[in-house]
Amino acid sequence: MKKLYFIVGSQDLYGEQTLKEVARDGREMAEFLNGKLCDLAQVVLMPTVRNADEAEDVFLKVAADKECVGVIVWMHTFSPAKMWIRGLQTLKKPMLHLHTQANEKLPYKTIDMDFMNLNQSAHGDREFGFICTRLNVKRQIVVGYYRHNDVIEKIRSFAEVAVALDFSKRLRVAMFGSNMRDVAVTDGDRVESEIKYGWNVNYYGIGDLVEIADSVTDADIDAKIKEYKTKYEIATGDTAAVREQAKYQIAAERFIDRERVSAFTDNFQDLHGLKQLPGLAVQDIMSRGIGFGAEGDYKTAALMAVLCKMAEKRKGATAFTEDYTYDLTAGSEMELASHMLEVSPVFAASRPKIEVHPLGIGGKEPAARLVFDSIEGDAIAVSMVDMGTHFRLICAKIKLVKQPEKMPKLPVARIMWKLVPDFKTGAAAWIYAGGAHHAVVSTALNVDDIRLFASLTDTELVIIDENTRV
């Protein structure tokens, strides 16, 4: 079980009785927060920090505990901040600074100096906040009474991001083939990706997948087809093509388990030994939260896996998408995001159909794929690009919409959306920012989630929303 250390700050100045009350309040707060977060991580109360040695010790424990994904820190009393310096200098995990109090209301009729000295968050958290800013500590600050719903929601969002960042630090990505030839935006510095985000990205020959596929039995494929029938409507008589995709999926899943990868890419320019471009196989795998990027786009594959982990406990859809074409009708412009094959069924508005159709690219046999129309609702599109000197995230608000007319001759899954604040501003801003034609779209996450991820990883962020002006 992942852990969040709950660290309460004080000092020896106020005496033993005050420290007992600090410990009691800290225990009560930690138990309450644990009840709200226990499906994500266990909130573990640490001994009250009173001096520099104890501050250093607790943060060294944070660093040493692989199950600890982050810390929540609160100054119950005034806690001189120089004593936190050594400890904060060792901090490598996400921190939430909770600016709250043990009491919701002031006891106006009985308040005295003992109460004032004990409940000094307004004093202590400002002191602690200064040293964090001076040390450039990346953190989230949440303000308000800790039992209020809006505060709990923000703490929970932090916990989700912290768990996702812990996952990111151990993320392995497999590239079947390399980046698509001559394409710029999907490429990137894999070494820097590992240094900054923990993404261990490695090349594998497509032959590694073909070798496993050749060992798949008819019984294995029968079992996968049976699984497909529970989720999808098989709307084709070309069972051989569907079975071929089932074989690819079984092989990919075995590879994923063997190599402990959580994201992967393929490339239609490198399919030696495969009869089809993986379509249905990739779509179904993505529905499990395994990251994917087409054309060798490892950054989007990794980002999808991390954002799926972040959204794991939420309702909504999160997956890879690709910008394709527009409806430029004045005043009602829309984008159609319909990749050749790889659109995740998490976006399906109704039961997807398995169909088999030729592809206009790749030079392979007609591939089985899932065909469906998309859900509707507010969403974000998130792209990561390598600017040479640094990575940049672009996060745009979008609105998934129902297609205005049927598309009987478009034999792929389709997602349509409108840009925010309007088409011309949204598209121009995305292009000015260098946003890719690949993105992770999510109806589960919001701009604040991406802002927190960017802040805690020190990643440049461009936001495109209702306030954007080119």
C-alpha positions in Angstrom: 0.0 0.0 0.0 1.4 3.4 -0.9 1.8 5.9 1.9 1.5 9.6 2.5 3.5 10.8 5.5 1.7 13.4 7.6 4.2 15.7 9.2 3.2 18.1 12.0 5.5 21.0 12.9 6.0 22.6 16.3 8.8 23.4 18.8 9.8 22.9 22.4 9.1 26.5 23.4 5.5 25.9 24.6 6.1 23.0 26.9 5.0 19.4 27.2 1.3 20.0 27.6 1.2 21.9 24.3 3.1 19.2 22.5 0.7 16.5 23.8 -2.2 18.5 22.4 -0.3 19.0 19.1 0.2 15.2 18.9 -3.4 14.5 19.8 -4.7 16.9 17.1 -2.3 15.6 14.5 -3.4 12.0 15.2 -7.1 13.0 14.8 -6.4 14.8 11.6 -4.3 11.9 10.2 -7.0 9.4 11.0 -9.6 11.6 9.3 -7.5 12.1 6.2 -6.7 8.4 6.0 -10.4 7.6 5.9 -10.8 9.9 2.9 -7.7 8.7 1.0 -7.2 5.1 2.1 -8.2 3.8 -1.4 -5.3 5.7 -2.8 -2.7 5.7 -0.1 -2.4 5.2 3.7 -1.9 8.4 5.6 0.8 7.8 8.2 1.3 10.2 11.1 4.9 10.9 11.9 6.2 12.1 15.3 5.8 15.8 15.9 8.8 17.7 14.5 10.4 20.0 17.1 13.9 20.8 15.9 16.3 20.6 13.0 17.5 17.0 13.7 14.0 15.7 13.8 13.1 17.6 10.6 16.0 16.0 8.8 15.3 12.6 10.2 11.7 12.6 9.0 12.5 13.7 5.5 15.3 11.1 5.3 12.6 8.5 6.2 10.5 9.9 3.4 13.4 9.4 0.9 14.2 5.9 2.2 10.6 4.5 2.1 9.9 3.3 -1.4 6.2 3.0 -0.5 6.0 6.7 0.5 4.7 8.7 -2.5 4.6 12.1 -0.8 4.2 14.2 2.3 1.5 16.4 3.8 3.0 19.0 6.1 1.2 21.3 8.6 2.5 23.7 11.2 0.2 23.4 14.2 2.2 26.0 16.1 4.9 28.5 15.2 7.9 26.4 14.1 11.0 28.4 13.3 11.7 27.6 9.7 15.5 27.5 9.7 15.1 24.2 11.5 13.4 22.8 8.4 16.2 23.6 5.9 18.3 20.4 6.1 15.2 18.3 5.9 13.7 20.1 2.9 17.0 20.0 1.1 16.6 16.2 1.0 13.0 16.2 -0.2 12.6 14.5 -3.6 8.9 13.6 -3.4 5.7 15.6 -3.8 4.7 17.8 -0.9 1.4 19.3 0.1 1.5 22.2 2.5 -1.8 22.0 4.3 -2.8 25.4 5.7 -5.5 24.5 8.2 -6.3 24.4 11.9 -7.5 21.7 14.3 -10.4 23.9 15.1 -12.9 25.2 12.6 -14.3 28.1 14.7 -12.7 30.4 17.2 -14.0 29.9 20.8 -14.8 33.5 21.2 -16.0 33.4 24.8 -13.1 31.3 26.1 -10.2 32.2 23.8 -7.0 33.0 25.8 -3.2 33.1 25.1 -2.8 29.4 25.6 -5.3 28.8 22.8 -3.5 31.4 20.6 -0.1 29.8 21.2 -1.4 26.3 20.5 -3.4 27.2 17.3 -0.8 29.2 15.4 -1.2 27.9 11.9 -1.7 31.5 10.6 1.8 32.2 12.0 3.6 28.9 11.6 2.5 28.1 8.1 3.6 31.5 6.8 7.1 31.0 8.4 7.2 27.5 6.8 5.9 28.8 3.5 8.7 31.4 3.3 11.5 28.8 3.7 9.9 26.6 1.1 9.7 29.5 -1.3 13.3 30.5 -0.5 14.5 27.0 -1.2 12.3 26.8 -4.3 10.5 23.7 -3.0 7.9 22.5 -5.5 4.7 21.9 -3.6 0.9 22.3 -3.6 -0.6 24.7 -1.0 -4.2 23.8 0.1 -6.0 26.3 2.4 -9.1 25.8 4.5 -10.5 23.6 7.3 -9.4 20.1 6.6 -12.8 18.6 7.1 -14.5 20.8 4.4 -15.3 19.0 1.2 -13.5 21.4 -1.1 -10.3 21.0 0.9 -10.7 17.2 0.9 -11.1 17.2 -2.8 -7.9 19.2 -3.3 -6.0 16.9 -0.9 -7.3 13.9 -2.8 -6.3 15.4 -6.1 -2.8 15.8 -4.7 -2.7 12.2 -3.6 -3.8 11.1 -7.1 -1.0 13.1 -8.7 1.5 11.8 -6.1 0.6 8.2 -6.8 0.9 8.9 -10.5 4.3 10.5 -10.1 5.5 7.5 -8.1 4.3 5.3 -10.9 6.0 7.6 -13.4 9.4 7.2 -11.7 9.2 3.4 -12.4 7.6 3.5 -15.8 9.1 1.4 -18.5 8.2 2.1 -22.1 8.8 -0.2 -25.1 9.3 1.2 -28.6 8.6 -1.4 -31.3 10.7 0.2 -34.0 11.9 3.8 -33.7 10.3 7.1 -34.4 8.5 7.5 -37.7 11.0 8.6 -40.3 11.5 12.4 -40.8 8.8 13.2 -38.1 9.9 15.9 -35.6 7.3 16.4 -32.9 7.0 12.8 -31.8 10.7 12.5 -31.2 12.5 13.4 -28.0 15.4 13.0 -25.6 14.9 9.6 -24.0 17.7 10.0 -21.5 16.4 13.4 -20.3 12.9 11.8 -20.1 14.3 9.3 -17.6 16.3 11.9 -15.7 13.2 14.2 -15.3 10.2 11.8 -15.2 11.7 8.4 -14.5 10.6 7.0 -17.9 12.9 4.1 -18.9 12.3 4.1 -22.7 13.9 1.3 -24.8 13.9 0.1 -28.4 12.7 -3.4 -29.3 12.7 -4.9 -32.7 9.2 -5.8 -34.0 10.6 -9.3 -34.3 10.5 -9.6 -30.5 6.7 -9.3 -30.7 6.5 -11.6 -33.8 8.4 -14.3 -32.0 5.9 -14.3 -29.2 3.0 -14.2 -31.6 4.3 -17.2 -33.4 4.0 -19.2 -30.2 0.3 -18.3 -29.6 -2.0 -21.3 -29.9 -5.5 -21.6 -31.4 -6.8 -22.2 -27.9 -5.3 -18.9 -26.7 -6.9 -17.1 -29.6 -10.3 -18.8 -28.9 -10.2 -17.5 -25.3 -9.4 -14.0 -26.5 -12.3 -14.1 -29.1 -14.6 -15.2 -26.3 -13.4 -12.2 -24.2 -14.0 -9.8 -27.2 -17.6 -11.1 -27.5 -18.4 -10.0 -23.9 -17.4 -6.4 -24.8 -17.9 -5.9 -28.5 -20.2 -6.8 -31.3 -18.3 -8.8 -34.0 -19.7 -7.2 -37.2 -17.6 -9.0 -39.8 -17.4 -12.3 -41.5 -13.6 -12.1 -41.8 -12.9 -14.1 -38.6 -9.3 -14.7 -39.8 -8.5 -11.0 -39.5 -10.0 -10.8 -36.1 -8.1 -13.8 -34.9 -4.9 -12.3 -36.3 -5.5 -9.2 -34.1 -6.3 -11.5 -31.1 -2.9 -13.2 -31.7 -1.2 -9.8 -31.7 -2.9 -8.7 -28.5 -2.0 -11.9 -26.7 1.6 -11.5 -27.8 1.7 -7.9 -26.7 0.2 -8.7 -23.3 2.8 -11.4 -22.7 5.6 -9.0 -23.8 4.2 -6.3 -21.5 4.1 -8.7 -18.5 7.5 -10.2 -19.3 9.3 -6.8 -19.7 7.2 -5.0 -17.0 6.3 -2.2 -19.4 3.3 0.1 -18.9 3.4 1.9 -22.2 4.5 1.1 -25.8 4.7 2.4 -29.3 4.6 0.9 -32.8 5.3 2.3 -36.2 3.5 1.4 -39.5 6.8 1.8 -41.3 8.2 -1.2 -39.3 5.8 -4.1 -39.3 8.1 -6.9 -40.6 6.5 -10.3 -39.8 3.0 -8.9 -39.1 0.2 -9.3 -41.7 -1.8 -6.3 -40.3 -1.1 -3.1 -38.6 -2.2 -3.7 -34.9 -5.6 -2.1 -34.5 -8.1 -4.0 -32.4 -5.2 -5.4 -30.4 -3.9 -1.9 -29.4 -7.4 -0.5 -28.8 -8.3 -3.2 -26.3 -4.9 -3.0 -24.6 -5.4 0.8 -24.2 -8.7 0.3 -22.4 -6.7 -1.3 -19.6 -4.8 1.9 -19.0 -1.6 0.8 -20.8 -0.1 3.8 -22.5 0.2 3.9 -26.3 1.7 6.2 -28.9 1.5 5.7 -32.7 4.4 6.4 -35.0 7.0 5.8 -32.3 5.6 8.6 -30.1 7.1 7.5 -26.7 6.3 10.8 -24.9 2.5 10.5 -25.6 2.6 6.7 -24.7 4.3 7.5 -21.4 2.1 10.5 -20.7 -1.1 8.4 -21.3 0.1 5.8 -18.8 0.8 8.4 -16.2 -2.5 10.3 -16.7 -4.4 7.0 -16.7 -2.8 6.2 -13.3 -3.8 9.7 -12.1 -7.4 9.2 -13.2 -7.6 5.5 -12.0 -10.2 6.2 -9.2 -12.2 8.7 -11.2 -15.1 8.3 -13.7 -14.3 9.2 -17.2 -12.2 8.3 -20.2 -8.4 8.9 -20.7 -6.4 7.7 -23.8 -4.3 8.5 -26.8 -5.8 10.5 -29.6 -4.6 12.1 -32.9 -5.7 15.3 -34.6 -6.9 14.5 -38.1 -9.3 16.8 -39.9 -11.8 19.7 -39.5 -15.3 20.8 -40.2 -14.7 24.5 -40.9 -18.4 25.6 -41.1 -18.3 29.2 -39.8 -19.4 29.5 -36.2 -19.6 25.7 -35.6 -16.1 24.5 -36.4 -15.2 21.1 -35.1 -12.3 18.7 -35.1 -12.5 15.0 -36.1 -9.9 13.0 -34.2 -9.9 9.6 -35.9 -6.6 7.8 -36.1 -6.0 5.1 -38.6 -7.0 2.5 -36.1 -5.9 3.2 -32.6 -8.8 4.9 -30.7 -9.5 3.5 -27.3 -13.0 2.1 -26.6 -13.0 4.0 -23.4 -14.4 6.8 -25.5 -17.2 4.7 -27.0 -20.8 6.1 -26.6 -22.3 2.6 -27.3 -21.1 -1.0 -27.7 -18.2 -0.9 -30.2 -18.3 -3.0 -33.4 -15.4 -5.1 -34.6 -15.0 -4.5 -38.3 -12.4 -5.3 -41.0 -11.5 -2.8 -43.6 -8.5 -2.0 -45.8 -6.0 0.7 -44.8 -4.7 3.4 -47.1 -1.3 3.3 -45.5 1.2 0.7 -44.3 0.9 -1.8 -47.2 -0.6 -4.6 -45.1 -3.7 -6.7 -45.1 -7.1 -5.2 -44.1 -7.0 -4.9 -40.3 -9.7 -5.6 -37.7 -10.5 -2.6 -35.6 -13.2 -1.2 -33.2 -15.6 1.2 -34.8 -17.7 3.5 -32.7 -18.9 7.1 -32.1 -17.6 9.0 -29.1 -19.1 10.1 -25.8 -19.8 13.8 -25.2 -18.6 16.1 -22.4 -16.0 18.5 -21.2 -12.4 17.3 -21.5 -8.8 18.3 -21.8 -6.2 17.5 -24.5 -2.6 17.3 -23.2 0.5 17.2 -25.4 4.1 16.9 -24.4 6.8 18.2 -26.7 10.6 18.4 -26.5 11.8 22.0 -27.0 15.5 20.9 -27.1 16.3 22.7 -23.8 13.3 21.5 -21.9 10.0 19.7 -22.1 6.7 21.6 -22.5 3.2 20.5 -21.7 0.3 22.0 -23.6 -3.1 21.5 -21.9 -6.2 22.7 -23.8 -9.8 22.6 -22.7 -12.1 21.0 -25.3 -15.6 19.8 -25.5 -16.4 16.4 -26.9 -19.5 16.6 -29.1 -21.9 14.4 -31.0 -21.1 14.1 -34.7 -23.6 16.2 -36.7 -24.1 13.6 -39.4 -23.4 9.9 -39.8 -20.1 8.8 -41.4 -21.0 5.5 -43.0 -17.8 5.3 -45.1 -15.3 6.2 -42.4 -14.4 2.7 -41.1 -12.6 3.8 -37.9 -13.6 5.0 -34.4 -14.2 8.8 -34.3 -14.0 11.5 -31.7 -15.3 15.0 -32.4 -14.6 18.1 -30.3 -14.9 21.8 -30.2 -12.0 24.0 -29.2 -12.0 26.5 -26.3 -12.4 29.5 -26.3 -13.2 29.2 -30.0 -11.8 27.3 -32.9 -9.4 30.0 -34.3 -8.0 31.0 -31.0 -7.7 27.4 -29.7 -6.0 26.0 -32.9 -3.7 29.0 -33.3 -2.6 28.9 -29.6 -1.9 25.2 -29.8 0.2 25.6 -33.0 2.1 28.7 -31.5 2.9 26.6 -28.4 4.3 23.8 -30.6 1.6 21.3 -29.6 1.8 17.9 -31.4 -0.8 16.1 -33.5 -0.9 13.5 -30.8 -2.4 14.1 -27.4 -3.9 12.4 -24.4 -7.6 13.3 -24.1 -9.3 12.9 -20.7 -12.8 13.6 -19.5 -11.7 12.4 -16.0 -8.9 15.0 -15.4 -8.9 18.8 -15.5 -6.5 21.6 -16.0 -5.7 21.9 -12.3 -4.5 18.2 -12.3 -2.1 19.0 -15.2 -1.1 22.2 -13.5 -0.1 20.3 -10.4 1.7 17.6 -12.3 3.7 20.3 -14.2 4.4 22.2 -11.0 5.7 19.2 -9.1 7.9 18.0 -12.0 9.0 21.6 -12.8 7.7 21.3 -16.4 6.8 24.3 -18.5 3.1 24.5 -19.0 0.9 26.3 -21.6 -2.8 26.4 -20.8 -5.4 27.0 -23.5 -8.8 27.8 -21.9 -11.7 30.3 -22.0 -9.3 33.1 -21.0 -6.7 32.5 -23.8 -5.9 35.3 -26.2 -3.4 34.6 -29.0 
